[in-house]
């Protein structure tokens, strides 16, 4: 009955060698949901669950490193498996973009447009959404199962808080794209991710969305300066029990 998170890809902006952009698989014993479909994550997903066994796909925003595998997923489901009605839970802009690329994704995709403050369920997983501090409409995600809670910042600047999601927070998956002292604004530093997790009372912080070539030890050190709990670095294939 555990809630589990598997990292499919965690590179920010673009994928480095043997890497993939943003993508995560969340599972209970009976439900599997793919969050963010960044380039490279479709292949990674299939190492953990058959594509046809997914119950839904959640996409946080329209930036390419978070959504551009979706047209390929549509082709796989339509032509490879003849699947119809795959739930795709996302923003209005992602739906508009994808329908333009695919010349209409229905009936393969069953679109569910969500926005700030919305909530839904997929199987035995509960989802809630909150708008982040990012130039396009971007939704942070809260996932709950059997009292265990995962929160995911998606992309955000410093003017965002997990507090609207409420307590508890057992695992905080937070982007840490820019270094302390670098120009930021639309992304967080490791220190800001640590502060975000501390404010939410998170039990564990998992840093993600690092640009290839970034020193992960530096990001971890920045986060540890503002957050006293355990800090981990996302890596493809790693699985965490929430």
C-alpha positions in Angstrom: 0.0 0.0 0.0 3.0 2.3 -0.1 3.1 5.5 -2.3 6.3 5.3 -4.4 8.1 7.8 -6.6 10.4 6.8 -9.4 12.6 9.3 -11.2 12.4 8.9 -15.0 14.3 12.0 -15.8 15.6 15.0 -13.8 17.6 17.2 -16.2 16.6 20.8 -16.5 16.3 22.6 -19.8 17.8 19.8 -21.8 18.9 16.2 -21.3 22.6 15.4 -20.8 24.3 12.2 -22.0 22.3 9.2 -20.8 19.8 11.6 -19.1 16.3 12.7 -19.7 14.3 15.8 -18.9 11.6 16.0 -16.3 9.5 13.0 -15.7 8.3 11.0 -12.6 6.2 7.9 -12.0 4.0 7.8 -8.9 2.5 4.5 -7.9 0.5 2.7 -5.3 -0.2 -1.1 -5.5 -3.1 -0.5 -7.9 -2.5 2.9 -9.6 0.3 4.3 -11.9 0.5 7.9 -12.9 3.2 9.6 -15.0 3.9 13.2 -14.0 5.7 15.4 -16.7 6.6 13.9 -20.1 10.0 15.5 -20.8 12.1 14.2 -23.7 13.6 10.8 -22.9 11.1 9.8 -20.3 8.9 7.6 -22.5 11.7 5.1 -22.9 12.5 5.3 -19.2 8.9 4.8 -18.1 8.7 1.5 -20.0 11.5 0.1 -17.8 9.1 0.3 -14.9 5.6 -0.1 -16.2 4.0 -1.0 -19.5 2.6 2.1 -21.2 -0.8 0.6 -21.5 -0.9 0.0 -17.7 -0.8 3.7 -16.9 -4.0 5.1 -15.4 -3.3 8.8 -16.2 -0.7 11.3 -17.3 -0.2 14.7 -15.5 1.7 17.5 -17.2 2.6 20.6 -15.2 3.2 23.1 -18.0 3.9 23.7 -21.7 7.7 24.2 -21.6 9.3 21.6 -23.9 11.5 19.9 -21.2 8.3 19.0 -19.4 5.8 18.1 -22.1 7.3 17.3 -25.5 7.1 13.5 -25.2 3.3 13.8 -25.3 2.9 13.7 -29.1 5.1 10.6 -29.2 3.0 9.0 -26.4 -0.1 9.7 -28.4 1.4 8.0 -31.4 2.4 5.0 -29.4 -1.0 4.6 -27.8 -2.9 5.2 -31.0 -0.9 3.2 -33.5 1.0 0.8 -31.3 -1.6 -0.2 -28.8 -5.0 1.2 -30.2 -5.6 2.7 -26.8 -8.4 5.3 -26.3 -9.3 7.5 -23.4 -6.0 7.9 -21.6 -6.5 10.6 -19.1 -4.2 13.6 -19.6 -4.5 16.0 -16.7 -2.9 19.3 -17.5 -3.2 23.1 -18.2 -5.3 24.6 -21.0 -2.2 25.8 -22.8 -0.6 22.3 -22.9 -3.8 20.9 -24.4 -3.9 23.7 -27.0 -0.2 23.1 -27.9 -0.5 19.4 -28.2 -3.7 19.4 -30.2 -1.9 21.7 -32.7 1.0 19.3 -33.0 -1.1 16.2 -33.3 -4.0 17.7 -35.3 -6.3 16.6 -32.5 -5.4 14.0 -29.9 -8.8 12.6 -29.1 -10.0 9.9 -28.7 -6.5 8.7 -27.7 -6.3 11.3 -25.0 -9.1 12.2 -22.7 -8.2 15.8 -21.7 -8.9 17.1 -18.2 -7.9 20.7 -17.9 -7.0 21.8 -14.3 -5.9 25.1 -12.8 -4.9 26.6 -9.5 -6.8 25.1 -6.6 -8.3 22.1 -8.5 -8.2 18.5 -7.3 -8.9 15.1 -8.8 -8.5 11.5 -8.1 -6.9 8.7 -10.2 -7.6 5.3 -8.8 -6.5 5.4 -5.1 -4.3 8.5 -5.6 -5.5 12.0 -4.7 -4.1 15.0 -6.7 -4.2 18.7 -6.0 -2.8 21.6 -7.9 -1.4 25.1 -7.1 0.0 27.7 -9.5 3.7 28.3 -9.2 5.9 31.4 -9.8 6.8 30.8 -13.4 6.3 32.7 -16.7 3.6 30.4 -18.1 0.8 28.7 -16.2 2.6 26.0 -14.2 1.1 23.8 -11.6 2.7 22.3 -8.6 1.3 18.9 -7.7 0.3 17.2 -4.4 -0.2 13.5 -4.4 -1.7 11.6 -1.5 -2.2 7.9 -0.8 -3.1 6.3 2.5 -2.1 9.4 4.5 1.3 9.8 2.8 2.0 12.9 0.8 4.3 13.9 -2.0 4.6 17.4 -3.3 6.3 18.5 -6.5 7.2 22.1 -7.2 7.4 21.7 -11.0 9.2 24.8 -12.2 9.0 27.9 -10.0 10.7 31.0 -8.7 11.1 31.9 -5.1 7.6 33.4 -4.8 5.8 30.1 -4.3 4.8 28.1 -1.2 3.6 24.6 -0.6 1.5 25.9 2.3 -1.8 26.0 0.3 -1.5 22.2 0.0 -1.6 21.9 3.8 0.2 19.4 6.1 1.7 16.9 6.2 4.4 16.7 3.6 6.5 13.6 3.7 8.6 14.0 0.5 9.2 17.4 -1.3 10.4 17.1 -4.8 11.8 20.5 -5.6 13.6 22.0 -8.5 17.0 23.6 -7.8 18.0 24.9 -11.2 20.2 27.9 -10.5 23.2 28.4 -8.1 23.1 30.8 -5.2 24.3 34.2 -6.5 23.3 33.5 -10.1 20.5 35.4 -11.8 17.3 33.6 -11.0 13.7 34.7 -10.8 11.9 32.0 -12.7 13.7 29.1 -11.1 14.9 28.3 -7.6 18.3 27.8 -6.0 19.2 24.9 -3.8 18.9 27.3 -0.8 15.4 28.4 -1.9 14.3 24.8 -2.4 15.5 24.1 1.2 13.6 27.0 2.5 10.5 25.9 0.7 10.7 22.4 2.2 11.4 23.8 5.6 8.4 26.1 5.5 6.2 23.1 4.5 7.6 20.9 7.3 8.7 18.3 4.8 10.3 15.2 6.2 12.6 14.7 3.2 13.8 16.9 0.3 14.6 15.6 -3.1 16.3 18.1 -5.5 15.7 17.9 -9.2 15.8 19.8 -12.5 19.6 20.4 -12.5 21.1 21.6 -15.8 23.6 19.1 -17.2 27.1 19.9 -15.9 25.8 21.3 -12.6 27.7 20.1 -9.5 25.1 18.2 -7.5 27.2 18.4 -4.3 27.0 22.2 -4.5 23.2 22.1 -4.8 22.9 19.7 -1.9 25.1 22.0 0.2 23.0 25.0 -0.6 19.9 23.2 0.4 21.4 21.9 3.6 22.1 25.5 4.6 18.4 26.2 4.8 16.8 22.9 5.6 17.7 20.6 8.5 16.2 17.3 7.2 17.7 14.8 4.8 18.5 16.1 1.3 18.8 13.7 -1.7 19.6 14.3 -5.3 17.3 12.9 -8.0 18.8 10.5 -10.4 17.1 8.5 -13.2 15.8 5.1 -12.0 15.9 5.9 -8.3 12.7 5.0 -6.4 11.6 6.5 -3.1 8.9 5.3 -0.8 7.0 8.3 0.4 
